[in-house]
Amino acid sequence: MSTQTVEVIITRQDEPEQKPYQERFVLPYRQNMNVISALMEIQRNPVTADGKETTPIAWESNCLEEVCGACSMVINGKPRQACSALIDQLEQPVRVEPMKTFPVLRDLIIDRSQMFDTLKRVKAWIPIDGTYDLGPGPRLPENKRQWRYELSKCMTCGVCLQACPNVNSNSNFVGPFAAGQVNLFNEHPTGAMNRDERLEAIFDDGGVQECGNSQNCVQSCPKGIPLTTAIGALNWEGTKYIFRKWLKK
């Protein structure tokens, strides 16, 4: 293969209930290409390497700045964001697959609804009533502010669920991201009012007690969020909460 071309093998799926299949494409090389630009080239001219006309590839993307999490895929066996996956840094052929932890809707488009349902389950918001100006919020100690900032980087991309061996068809583990979000909102001065409700939810069936401490989530997280540290902190908070409940009996 010429150095002026890029070989891409894509795992496709026409409908949710159909079997996946692979198609191979050879594209003209351009400097600073990422996987998204390769997919756009295929979409512009959907012809396989053996000259067969096919349908355009379906995928999702939005910000192209590794902020929105929409373009999560498995690229050369690693779950990551397609927008930050540079062709020059990838071994060829570049193999692109959907994240199979989630239901595949079509080609590289997945359904991440389970993540958003989990955020509802753990009350991942600050319950402040009214639309009127409440004035400036309470000041946070710098160490707590830094900790919450790291946790706030989560973009619900799903990479940590794809990488986690405890998230599979035999488990209902909610995934590492949820632990970070519970920590984030429980550390907020106003959000702390609902601390116990979040702890009850995150330690319910499929909660963080299902974590096997593989630490794959930390290694794969595109934003470098210290998820295992968040899970450890949550386990400590959960232990204290259980003792408080026991003493009130």
Secondary structure by P-SEA (a helix, b strand, c coil): ccccbbbbbbbcccccccccbbbbbbbbbbccccaaaaaaaaaaccccccccccccbbbbbccccccccccccccccccccccccccccccccbbbbccccccccccccccaaaaaaaaaaacccccccccccccccccccaaaaaaaaaaacccccccccccccccccccccccaaaaaaaaaaaaccccccaaaaaaaaaaccccccccccccccccccccccaaaaaaaaaaaaaaaaaaaaaaac
